[in-house]
């Protein structure tokens, strides 16, 4: 039985990238590695919308989140955290663990944060040194307006830190024009790679904060990253870098406009299919929905924990459910990276068979039909 992933990450890794990562290991201080890193370092900044370097480190996305806190702030600094899901809460936890005073702009799970509330919070706390926001909140599928939030702080000393771990590539992000100061991403989302690499881009304002920070850092040190750049500051994940080099080629071949159009179509198709099967879309207008995942509340009588177990054991499909208070109520259909229309047809075929096995009544084939219909409309 072929195992499939329909999760927010890790994603399915194309065979082309798996084979690239299976090449013989090269030494991380060799001439061949220098050439590889040079091409990677040239290819990353345009994806972030910046003219500045993008640093690659061997860690998870959470490691990059912690590195931003450790390098840009000092204990007792006051910061603002925008929180509308699980990963906004993670930013809060990291900041507090480093001794920062956290002011939270909280919005319900399943909503996008209103930038006006961020501006009002800044007016109440003008002494803050940083503002943290998650672009694509994969715990719910909500998308935050980081462009508007960046504009609030553009002409201030406040460092805007953006978790773009899933949102980068799938949605537009123009770091320099939007006034973002630290942008974080990771390998196992839009880059279509296994987990293990994180990417960090910093503005001049962010570097000023780094230079004045008294926080401890060694492996996480941005100063060390800058000192060793363009090479790695520590032994890198060589196989993942080989895969990343090929990933950048794949992204260049498809082009970001086409990449984003494909993900938007996947999101529309998944939403229509879920509604046809009796689910209700979790992100409702006027809130913004990410194209990384489609989240939906299950029909009455369906426990999503049991549904996900059936998908896994009977059909080899891994899909994620709700976190925290949404466990057992929500499903999150991941369609980020290399996923296409045929992949989504397979996902909804398995979902329909699992729903039938659990006794849910609907017209078989109706969900898959919506996927086919959506993509047929896209190519007209």
C-alpha angles and dihedrals in degrees: 000000000000112000115225133192122215094167136121087250152021089045134195108288115220114239089240090063094042090054091048090055091048093064120117113284116259124204114263094229096044128115089247090056091048090056092046093049092046091058092044092049090051093049101048105060096062089055089057094043093242139120091209128090121278113215122217120207134177103249144088125273089263089058089057090049091053092045090056091054094043094050106036103042143045131218112283093021111139118235139175119232120196106211129184101141149004096304094048085056089051090056088052092052094048092048092050092047088058092051098255122148106239127208111190129212097198127193128178118270107265094036134096114236115253107238089214089065088054090053090049092050090051090052088054093047107032090160095070118125098199146021122208125199137167112225100201110020101207094189088073109008094246121144121213124213098243091166091063092043091050090052091057092061102030096107096038136079091248113120112224111212116194127194099211092161094130101013098060114101093005091068130028115270123176106181099185098042094043095051096241117158108191119023119185129196139162140214101243100068125049093355088066094223134125116270119275110084128083129187127212128189122185134195125218088259090055091051089053088054091048092053092052097042119109094195117126118249137154113150087026093045114134089195089061090048090054093044094054097036130156085032126053120275090222137016104306131219093261098185092050091049089054088052092046091054089056092043091058089052091052092049090049092051093052095037125221095263091056091042090055094043090053092051092047089053091048090052093049092046093049092048093050092045094050092049090050089055093052101264122132120226111249097209108064128187136297084036117087121247124214120230090217094081139000114224124196140171114242124247117264112285096023117114105203091207089063091042092053091047091053091049090052101043099037103034107019092240120139115204127163130237135203122305128224111347092003095063111126092015107065137054124198115205107203117209104162128131120011097359117132139176094282091051090052091048089055091048093052092043089058091043092053093049091049092050091050090051089054092052099254113154120224139120106284112238094023095111094046088046091059090053091051092045093050095051092043088057091048094060097047 
